[in-house]
Structures are given as structure tokens and as C-alpha cells.
Amino acid sequence: MSGARVLVTGASLGIGRAIAFGFAAERARLALTYLETEAKAVAEQCRDLGAPAVTLHRLDLGDERSIRTCAGEVVSILGGLDILGDNAGVVWRRFLEQTSAEIDLQVRVNLLGTIKLTHLLLPHVRDAVIVIGSTASLHGTATLSAYGASQWGVRGWAKALAREQPDKRIVLVHPLVTATRMNDFRSLPPERVAEVVLMVARGELDLELGADVDVRDLVRAP
Ligand SMILES: NC(=O)c1ccc[n+]([C@@H]2O[C@H](COP(=O)([O-])OP(=O)(O)OC[C@H]3O[C@@H](n4cnc5c(N)ncnc54)[C@H](OP(=O)(O)O)[C@@H]3O)[C@@H](O)[C@H]2O)c1
């Protein structure tokens, strides 16, 4: 991983931040995105961990212009990517308590935003696209139906894309309930998910095209 050019979306917090720290410790060159949360301290810690270069980019996956600007900045700074880490996403619970606007945003960010960012960046990706999916896309999770729909969509898209682009490693990593803002900071530490992502990045797992890597199979639940 030393010197590899890696983009991690949604790296200001939670799983994305843990993934960024994991790549930093491997001395990867990092581009990290954030939306609302200040991420300078994350970049600083990545440098302290060993990342030779870290840049921060504001990205709103719900906004086409922001997606284009971010993709353009990353390609012009890093000259391409070795690994794209599609991680950013939003969750709401209880379908009937969601507003129509929240349902729209959930699908726009998690599904369309991820697809559109990857669409722009894929020609510049040399090695792998690691998509952070969810165990909610392996079965139906009660209370997460619209979120589940966005995640099943992401999973279907990534699996088809893996067949369309067999020269690239396109893999889904599905966290179980992880202790982040998204999940009231309860359950599996995000570092465990990051360890699995790093295993995938280093090519330590024997994976088929578009594989589903279920974090539960590789780390022990708390
Ligand atoms: N936590 C879990 O239990 C769990 C389980 C399965 C899958 N996942 C998946 O893991 C991924 C990361 O989740 P997490 O638990 O780490 O969540 P989190 O702590 O809430 O962090 C989400 C990240 O995504 C960013 N983000 C939010 N809306 C965005 C938008 N419109 N455009 C671009 N970035 C946006 C946030 O940026 P700002 O904070 O800067 O606004 C933050 O960096 C998500 O795709 C989620 O679906 C999580």
C-alpha cells in the first residue's frame, strides 16, 4: 500500500475515518472527503500515522456539481487513483416516520451519488473499488427499509459493474452494526471494519468479481 493513491469518501467520521487511518498507517497517499464535519484533525492524524500526502475535499453525494468538482480535484491532485473507497452514506430509521424528502435524499446520496462519483472516477482507478455496503443489503432489516433499498441497489450495481470491468477489483464490504454516529455509537468498533477493508485492499482474501465480504465472517462481533 505504500504510496498507493486512495480516496475515501465520508472520512470525517466513523467507518470512513477508521479506513483512512488504516491506509495512513500503510503509508498510502490519501484524498479524504467530508460534508459537514470538520476533518482537519483527521488529516493531521493521518499524516502522524505515516501518510506522505493527505488532501481534504468537500463532497456532497446528493449534489451533481459537488460530485464533479470533487472528482476533478482528486484526479488533478493525485493524477489518478489506485483504490477508490466508496464509503459515505446516510441512514434514517422507521420508514413511516421518514419524510418524502428524507427518502429521496437517502436514495440520492447512498445509491445515485455513489454511482455517479464512481462513474467519473472509474477510468482513473488502476486497481480496486471497495464499496462499503451493509448487511442490510444481504437481507431485509426491519426499520431500515428505504436505507435497505439504497444498499440493495448499490450491491446490484457493484456486482454488475464488477463483471463489466473485470480488470478492476470491485468488491463490497458489508459492515454489521458498527459503533458510529449512524448507529448511536453502539456495537462493533469501526476499526474492525477498517481491518477488513485493508485485507481486501492488500489482496489478502481470495475474492471473485463483485464479491460480498461480510465483516461478520472475518471479525468477532462484540
Ligand atoms: N454504522 C453502521 O452500523 C453501518 C452498518 C452497515 C453499513 N454502514 C455503512 O458504512 C458507511 C459509513 O457509515 P458510518 O456508520 O461511518 O456513518 P457516519 O459516522 O454517520 O459517517 C458518515 C460519513 O458520510 C458522510 N456523508 C454524509 N452525508 C453525505 C453526503 N450527502 N455526501 C457525502 N458524504 C456524506 C459524513 O460526512 P460529514 O459528517 O462530514 O457530514 C460522514 O463522513 C455508510 O455507507 C453506511 O451505510 C454503516
The ligand as a Gaussian input file, in Angstrom:
#p B3LYP/6-31G(d) Opt

LIG

0 1
 N      -22.635000       2.184000      11.285000
 C      -23.214000       1.063000      10.882000
 O      -23.787000       0.309000      11.702000
 C      -23.160000       0.663000       9.426000
 C      -23.569000      -0.645000       9.126000
 C      -23.546000      -1.043000       7.791000
 C      -23.116000      -0.160000       6.807000
 N      -22.725000       1.098000       7.122000
 C      -22.297000       1.962000       6.025000
 O      -20.996000       2.465000       6.316000
 C      -20.833000       3.748000       5.705000
 C      -20.281000       4.723000       6.731000
 O      -21.222000       4.821000       7.782000
 P      -20.834000       5.329000       9.265000
 O      -21.518000       4.420000      10.196000
 O      -19.376000       5.541000       9.372000
 O      -21.631000       6.726000       9.261000
 P      -21.283000       8.145000       9.920000
 O      -20.439000       8.012000      11.138000
 O      -22.583000       8.845000      10.009000
 O      -20.374000       8.847000       8.788000
 C      -20.939000       9.091000       7.530000
 C      -19.938000       9.807000       6.666000
 O      -20.582000      10.087000       5.400000
 C      -20.534000      11.492000       5.181000
 N      -21.737000      11.936000       4.479000
 C      -22.998000      12.017000       4.982000
 N      -23.821000      12.509000       4.039000
 C      -23.071000      12.741000       2.943000
 C      -23.344000      13.263000       1.650000
 N      -24.576000      13.711000       1.302000
 N      -22.334000      13.366000       0.766000
 C      -21.082000      12.969000       1.104000
 N      -20.742000      12.497000       2.309000
 C      -21.743000      12.376000       3.224000
 C      -20.418000      12.135000       6.546000
 O      -19.851000      13.440000       6.380000
 P      -19.992000      14.645000       7.471000
 O      -20.036000      14.022000       8.840000
 O      -18.765000      15.450000       7.228000
 O      -21.246000      15.366000       7.149000
 C      -19.504000      11.149000       7.263000
 O      -18.165000      11.405000       6.916000
 C      -22.207000       4.148000       5.155000
 O      -22.248000       3.932000       3.761000
 C      -23.159000       3.203000       5.856000
 O      -24.308000       2.928000       5.096000
 C      -22.733000       1.528000       8.413000

